[in-house]
Structures are given as C-alpha cells and as structure tokens.
Amino acid sequence: MRVVVALGGNALLKRGEPMTAEVQRGNVRRAAAALAELAKDHEIIVAHGNGPQVGLLALQSAAFEGVEAYPLDILGAESVGMIGYLVEQELTNALPRDRRCATLLTQTEVDPDDPAFQKPEKPIGPVYPDAAAQRVREEYEDWQLVEESPGSWRRVVPSPAPRTITQIGAIRLLAESGFIVVCAGGGGIPVIRNEQGHLEGIEAVIDKDLAAGLLADELQADAFLMLTDVDAVYLDWGTPEQRRIRAITPEELSRMNFAAGSMGPKVKAACDFASHPGRLAGIGRLEDARAILEGRTGTLVRLEA
C-alpha cells in the first residue's frame, strides 16, 4: 500500500517537555522506529507538523532588539529544515541500508483572501500559564493568545487552507523511484501568487493535516495516517463522558464538532480523504502506526466503517 503519514508536531515534541534539540532527537528516534516498522511492508511518504518548533523560533527571533523579526514563512522554512533533517537521519539509521530517504523543503500555495487571515486559530509555540501569558501579551502586543484549557494559553496565527503543493511532481517522482520522501513539513511553507504570478511568502502556518491530506489525494495514496499524542478521536473530550470513536464513516464523522485548533483539522482531513472508495484514514498515537493501519487501534475512517 502507498501510505501518507502525518506526524504531529506535538508527537515530536510532547506537551510539557523542554524544547531542546536532545529531547526532539529522542522523540524523532522513537518516531523513526515506528515508521521503519511500517515501511517494511508499505510505501510511505512522511509529512510532519512544526507548531511547537516554529513558535519557539518566533520567540527567539522576536528577542533580538533593533532587528525586525523574521516572518512566519521564513521561520517555517527554518523549522521544517531542522525537523526534516532529524527525521531523515533517524529514519535512515532505522532502515536497512538499501532503503533511501529524501527530504524536500515544500512550498504550499494558499489563497491570499482566505478568511483564516482575519481569524487566527492555529496554536504555535509553548504553552503559557496565566502569569506568563500576561507577560507575553505585554511584550508582544501584536500576538494573539487563546486559552486551550483552564490556565493554559498559546499563541494563535492564521492557518489558511492549502490549495496547491507546488513540488508535487518532484515528490511523486521520488516516491516512484523508491525513496521514502519527507515533505510538506509544517503543512508546507505558505506562499501566494503575486500579481506577476510569482511565488512569495506570507505570514501564516498551514495545518499539516490538511496539507498532508491534499498530498495523499494528489499521490493517490491507499491510506492516510495522522499520528499524534492521543490514541484516538474522542467525543466529549476532557469530560467524564468522553468516549473513543473506533470506526466511523466520513459522513457520520463530518456531522460532529471538534476543536478548530486541534482535532478539527484532523477530522476534516480524514473525512475528505476517506470519502472515496477503497481509502482508509486513521488517527491515533505515533507508536501505534502499524496497528492503526491494520485496524487494531486508533480511529478508522472509511466509507464502510
């Protein structure tokens, strides 16, 4: 099977962990082991998130006095270059020597008039408790913060819908040549077409699940896995009544409501991809990748649940 795998940024840098290179490498090494197991029997293409990492780079960039902070497209390119390097290296080490990997820095075109630019909802960077969040508001007046859970705040930025993966031809060529391709990192670097038809970056972070779903569709994948730090999709998450969804049709799932900044994009991407016959979308924990594909755990979305 051809399987597109989307690794959540929070799976590579877990909530509450120190945002160090050592911690990230350790998490990537564990992710590579799960991917290598999947690659034994399937052709895989790997996408990944960058929310925690790009937020950290934004903080570092804003800390320099007298120098204009780098825009999010540049910071996005920096973050996905770093993550792609780690994923490719650890995956190469986990695979037999005759398997080849390639990382492609990917640009994703968006609509400059997307309404998301007027309503930032994509969380990036670290989680701030109440007192730290107040200091961030005072120091970075143009940043918007939202409360993800009681006493936990994160910065949010625009997250326009992906329209075109500009390097899809190169990705397809590499995959068909036997490479495991690491691409569409962070949803891709956000770009628009200017009046001259030229590509240029824009201030945004694209949701990696929606971009990976577009990637899976363009590559005519058989399966699309979104791997994160929770074991499945839950109804009434965070309440005493929460319950796991094991298998469901796209139509049924699309009628349910989920948080726009977290599970919402995963659910939408799963429904869009699995709305075609013969396709399977799965959501669950990174370490359960093979078990999700085989229907033993996680949430499975397909036309016949």
N, C-alpha and C positions, 0 to 999 in steps of 0.2 A: 504494500500500500504506500501511496505518497501521503505523508503526514506533515502538516504545518503545525509547529509547536510554538506557542507564545509563552515566554517566561515572564512572570510578573516582576516588576522592579522590587516589590516587597518580598518576593521569594528569594531574590538575590541579596537583598539587604533587609533582614527581618525587622519588624517594628520593635523599637526599643534598643536595638543593637548599636554600638558605636559605629560611626560611618568611616571606618578605616579601610585602607587597602587590604590589610591582612584579613579582616573579617569578610570582606567581599570575596576575596580569593577563596577562602574556605567554603563559602556558600556556593560559589561557582563550581568548585571542585565536586561538591555533592550533586549539583545540578548536572554536571557533565557525566557523572556515573549513571544517572537515570536516563539521560539522553543516549549514552552509549549502549545501554541495555535495549532501548527502543530501536536503535539503528542496526541491531543485529539482524532484524527481520524486515525492516521497513526503510524506505527512502524518506529522510527527514529534512525539512527546511526549518531553521530556527529564527524566530523573532524574539524580541525581549523589550521589557519596559526600562524606563530610566527616571521615573518620578522622584525617588529619593536622591538620586545622584545629581540630576540637573538642578534640583533645589539647593543642594549643597554648593554646587559650583556658582549658582546665582548669589548665594550668601558671600562666598569668597570674593566674587567679582565686585559686589557692592561695597565690600570693606575697604577697597582702595580709594583713598582720598585724592581728589584732583584729577581722576581718570574716569571717563564715562564708563559705566558698567556695560559689559558685553550684552548684546541682545540674546533672546532665548534661542534663536536658530543657531547661533554660534556656540552657545553653551550646550545645546542639544547635540551638535556635532562632536564637541569635546567629550561629552558623557558617553555617547554610543561608540565612539572610538575606543575609549577606555574599557567599556563593558565588552565590546566585541573582541578586543584583544584578549581579555581574560577568558571569555567563553571559548574562543577558537583554540587558545593554548591548552586549556584544561581538557577540552573535548578531544583534541589531537592526542594528548597523553593517555586518555582513557580508551581510545580506539585502537584496533590493530594497525600496524604500520602501513598497510596498503590502502587505508582509508584516508581520503583527503578532505580538508576543510578550507573554506574561503570566506572571509568577512568582507561584505560590501557596504560601504557607507551610502545610505539610501536617502534620496530626496522624495518627499511625498507632496504632491500638489494639492492645495486646498483652494476654496472659493474665498476671495478677499471680502465678500459680502456675507459670509456665513454668520448667522445670528449669534453664534458662540462668542464672537468678538465683543458683543455687548453684554454677555452673561458668563463671566468666568466661572468654571465649575471643576476644573481638573486640579486635584491636590498634587503639590510637589513639595519636596524638601522634608525637613524633620518635623516631628510632632512637638508642639509647644504647650506646656501647661499654662494656666491662666496668666500668671505673673509674667512669664517670658513672652507670651503673646502680646501683652500690653506694651512691653519694651520694643518688640518688633514693629508694632503699629506706629509707635512714636519715632522710631529710627528710619523706617521705610514707609513714608506716608502714602506712596502710590501702590503699595501692596494690598491685596485683599485677603483676609483670613476668614475661614469658616470653622465652626465647631463640629468636628467629626463625631465626637462623643463627649459626654459631660467632662469639661475640664481639659479637653484635648483639641488643639487648634492646628490648622495647616494653611499654608498659602495656597490660593487657587489662581489659575491662569486660564486664558481662553483655550478651548480644545475643539477646533473646527473639524468637521468630518473629512476624512481622506477621500480624494476624488481619483487621483492617478498616482501610481507608483512609477516614477519616471524611469527607473532602471529595470523594469520587469523583464525586458528582453535579455539583459545580461544575467539576471537571476535564473531565468528559465534555461539559458544556455549552460550555465554552471551546473545546475541540477541534473540536466540531461547528460552532462559529461561525467557524472558520478560524484560530484562534490557535495558534501554537506554544507549548505550555504547558511551563514549567519547574516541576516539582513533585516531591513525595516526596523532597526533598533529605535526604541523610543517612539514607535509609530512612524519613523522616518523624520528627517529634518524638514520642518514646514516651509514650503515655498509657494509663491504665486507667480502667475504670468503678468508682467507689466504691460503697458500699452504697446511696447515694441515686440511683445511676445517672448521676452527674455525672462528666465527664472531669476527670482530674487527672494531672499529670506524674509520671514515675517514673525512677529512676536507671538508665539503660541507653542503649545506642546500637544501633539496629536495623540489621541488614545491609541495605545499599542494593540489592543484587542480588535478595535475596528479596522486598523490598518492591516493587522495580521489576517483578519477575515477577508479583506479585499485581496490580500496576497494569496490566500488559499483558494479563493474563487478564480483569480487570474491564472493560477497554476493548475487548475482543475484537480485539486487535491481530493483524496478519498476521505480524509479525516482532518479535523481541526481541533487541537487540544489547547486549552487555556489553563496554564498551571500557575498556581498561586500559593498562598499560605493558609488557605482554608480547604477543607476536604470535600466540599460540595456547595451547591446553591441551596440556601435555606429560605423558607417562608418565615415571616415574623422574626427575622434575625435579631438577636440580642434581647429577646423577651422569653419569659418562661414557656411560651407556646411555640418556640421555634421548632421547625421540623425540616428534615432534609428531603430534597427532591432527588429521587434516584433516576427515573427515566420519564421523559415527557416529550410531547410533540412541540414543534415550533409555534403552532397556533395557540396551544394551551399556555405555553410559557410567555408568549408575547402579550397576553392579557393580564399578566401580573406586574406589580410595581416593585422596582428595586432602586436603590440609591444611585443618583446620576454620577456621582464621583467615584464609585467603587464597583459594585456588582452590575449596575445598569448597563454599561457598555459591553461587558462580557455576555450578558443575556441577549442583548441586541445582536452582537456579532454571531453568537451561536444560532439564533433564530434565522438570521439572514443566510448563513452558510447552509444550515441543515434543511432549508426549505426546498431543496432539490432532491430528487430520488437518489438513493444509494449513498448519501453523505451522512457522516456522523460528526457531531460536535460534542466535546467533552470538557467539563470544568472540574478541577479538583487540585489536590496537592501535588507539588512538584515530584516528590519521591514516589508517587503512585502512578506515574505516567503510563507505564505498560498496563497496569491493572485497569486504568480508566479506559484505555483503548480496547481492552478485552472485555469490558462491561462488568468488571468485578467490584468497582467502587466509583466514587465521584458522581456527578450528574451527567447523564447522557441525553442528548437532544437529537432526535431524528423523526422522520415523518411517521414511522410506526414505532412508538415508544414501547 
